[in-house]
Amino acid sequence: MGTAIELKVAAVTLDYAKNGMGNDYGSYFQEGDLARRHDEGTDYDYILENGLENELPVREEAFVRPLCRVLPRLTQLRHRLDGARAEYDAATVFDQEVSSGSNGEIPERRYLSFDEFCSLANRYPVASLAGGYVPYDAEDRERLCQGRFASHLDLIERIPWGGGSDHYWSESSFFAAKICILSPASMLQVLGLNLANADAEVSWQFGPLVSSGWANRDSFVAGAKREDTVLVATEGASDARILRRALDILRPDITDFFRFIDVEERHHFWGTGNMLKFAEGLIRIDVQNDVIFLLDNDAEGVDADRKLRALKMPRNMRSMVLPSLPTFESFPARGPEGLALSNINGRAAAIECYLDLRLNGHGPAEVLWSNYKREIDAWHGALEHKESYTKHFMSQDANSMSDGSYDTSKINSLLDALTAAAAEMSAFRNEFP
């Protein structure tokens, strides 16, 4: 009979392979998602009777993660709801074509729109779908297997391919056969629209396959694959350490999609001039990894961004200045004429400005104007006591950053911009490989 491996959400199978690994879903999970789950194909009575309990830790191994924590990873993996919509629309067109007669005429059929399809798919929380096997000799077996969807057959008939296959034995398998017609990533995006599905368990149980000898344990690795990560090049080691810490605490579900250069030790290029040389070198050797050159939102950074863009970098590289924020439009700045409120966007907003600038023992934060950048007609400035703000940030933990005692509003805006840029690069690369 062989051994199966399935990707599931609750009791609903989204993908299936037999006697082999099949598609690799390790990137949907992280290392901490390794868990044990009951295996329906294991004869537990036989295991206990023969003293084979030591086999269970291997047989029951699985990667398990709630749907709400899989969705951010799908975004970084180039899977979005608009992609699910395009996939559904393509299925509709294909179904129309294969349903056309010998004369090329397409029969009348009113398909569900994508929004109607999503509404049907989310009619009931996915974790509530019954997974118990309905025996073949059960009275009215067909209707029992259909469960609550028996009253929605008219809608299911309007799904492309008439609602998938006819192989089902329970309410959850009926849902998988008739409604889960899209790719696993797209179906997870669709099901993620229902907040009641947020905690639904997404699982990939590989233990039975490994235990039966059909695959090596080393083949099942959780985490972002190297080709799905983005290398973030910063102006200095301090910038990289701040970003690494911020991602680990504030974006833990996708932190492994981002890599940095020499975060812990030394930094091969300090400042915008050396970063420009680094970019030129990567272009010459035709590096294939996705790379973001992240620059401070100050005059030096804006000038370097202008020069980087002039290099006409390939699609897998892009330059990015830290986002301009309204709070920087009226910021204390000290110059030859004393202290005044100034707009420091594009002039003096280095990465430290995005940290919580409320610090005991220090007065209100301020920047100090230093030099004039003729190329962009702007003064350059720097935040005073930036090392103190960095040290304060690095001492924070997940609790202080979530309970409001540490202001994360600005650093969250920065991370939103960075993760969006990385996802955009991945989507573009997927469309134009």
Secondary structure as UniProt FT lines:
FT   STRAND          4..9
FT   TURN            10..11
FT   STRAND          12..18
FT   HELIX           26..28
FT   HELIX           31..33
FT   STRAND          34..36
FT   TURN            40..41
FT   HELIX           44..49
FT   TURN            50..51
FT   HELIX           53..55
FT   HELIX           56..59
FT   STRAND          61..66
FT   HELIX           67..76
FT   TURN            77..78
FT   HELIX           81..99
FT   TURN            102..103
FT   HELIX           114..121
FT   HELIX           126..128
FT   TURN            136..137
FT   TURN            139..140
FT   HELIX           141..146
FT   HELIX           147..152
FT   HELIX           153..156
FT   TURN            157..158
FT   HELIX           160..163
FT   HELIX           171..178
FT   HELIX           184..191
FT   TURN            192..193
FT   HELIX           195..197
FT   TURN            198..199
FT   STRAND          201..205
FT   HELIX           207..211
FT   TURN            212..213
FT   HELIX           217..219
FT   HELIX           226..228
FT   STRAND          230..233
FT   HELIX           237..250
FT   TURN            252..254
FT   HELIX           255..257
FT   STRAND          258..260
FT   HELIX           272..284
FT   TURN            285..286
FT   STRAND          290..295
FT   STRAND          297..298
FT   HELIX           299..310
FT   TURN            315..316
FT   STRAND          317..321
FT   HELIX           326..328
FT   STRAND          331..335
FT   TURN            336..337
FT   STRAND          338..342
FT   TURN            345..346
FT   STRAND          347..349
FT   HELIX           351..354
FT   TURN            360..361
FT   STRAND          367..373
FT   TURN            374..377
FT   STRAND          378..383
FT   TURN            384..385
FT   HELIX           386..394
FT   HELIX           398..402
FT   HELIX           409..431
//
